[in-house]
Amino acid sequence: QAQLVESGGGLVQPGGSLRLSCVASGIIFSIYNMGWYRQAPGKQRELVAIITSGKITNYADSVKGRFTISRDNAKNTMYLQMNSLKPEDTAVYYCKAIRPGTPYNTWGQGTQVTVSS
């Protein structure tokens, strides 16, 4: 059974950094496209960044130049390095696995990121 587990969230001051991790099990991680999404209170879930199985990346305009998505297929793990954090980055961050060419996808349970002084 596919499972994604996020970690690394927490409380950080504006301008600070965090690194989120998403560990996958039950899937052939290397063939999946992976994404980070976030949902702030009262707002819809939005795409933050994606990385394909071929390690092509794409970012939301709001995080370009501050966030970096990466993956380590040997560890079945995806990362999101977040620098220069802003209060508007506060949200629950979710990882998602998408099998290319199919409607199949799975979500993690989310990790809270709070940016506040």
N, C-alpha and C positions, 0 to 999 in steps of 0.2 A: 504494500500500500504506500502510495506516494505521501511524503511528508516533508514540509519545509519548516525550519525553526530559525527564527530571527533572534539576534542578541546584539548588545552593544548600545542600546538606547540609554537615555538618562537626562539629567539636568546639566546644562552647560550655559555659561555666560555668553552674551553676544560677542562675536569675534572668535569664539573658541572652536574646537574641533571634536569630532566624534568619528568612530569607524564602526559601521554596522556590518554584521555578518549574517549570512543565510546559509544554513547547512541543509543539504538535500539528502533524502534517503528514499529508496523504493523506486527510483527512476534512473535511467541511463543519463546522468547529468550532462555529459559532454555533448549530447545531441540536442539539448533543449536551449531555446532562447530564454533568457532570464531578465526580469525587470524589477525595479524598485518603484513602488507607488507610495503615496501618502494621503492621509485624510485628516484634515483639521476639523475641529468642532464646527458643526453647522455647514460644512462644505462638502462637495462631492470628492470622491477619491480621484486623484490625478496622477498621471505618469510623471516620475522623476527622471528615470534613466533606464535604458535598456542595453543589454549586451547580447549579441547573437552567439550561436554556437561557434562561429568563426571569429568571435571577439571584435566584431564591429559594434561601435557604441553610438548612442544618441542620447541627448539630454534635453530636458525642458529648458526653455530660455531663462527661467528664473534661477536656475542652478548652474548654468554654464560658467566655467572658469572657477567654480568653488567646489563642486562635487566631482568625484572620480569613481566610476564603476569599474569593477574588475572581477575576474573569476579565476579560480584555481581548480581545474578539472580533476587533478590528482586527489584533491581534498573534498570534492563535491561541494565546494563552497563559493559563494558570491559575496563580494564586499561592496560597501559604499563608503568611501572616504569623504567626509563632509568638513570643509574648512570655511572660515569666515562666516560662521553661522549667524543668522539673523532671527529676531523674534518671529518673523513670518514663516520660518522653517518649522515652527512648532507643529507637530502632528504625530499621528500614529503612522509608522512606516511599515509597509508590507512588502514581502517579496513574492514573486509570481514566477512560475515555470510554465512555459508555453512550448508544446511540441510542434515544431514546424509542419505546416501542411495539414494540420488537423485542428479540430475545435477543442482539443483536450488541453486543459490548463488546471493548475492547482495553486492555492494561496497558502501563505504562512499565517500565523496567528497575530502577527504585528508586534512592534516594539515602540514604546513611547519615546519621543524626543521632545524635550522642552528647552527652549532657549529663552532665558530670562536672567535679569540681574537681581 
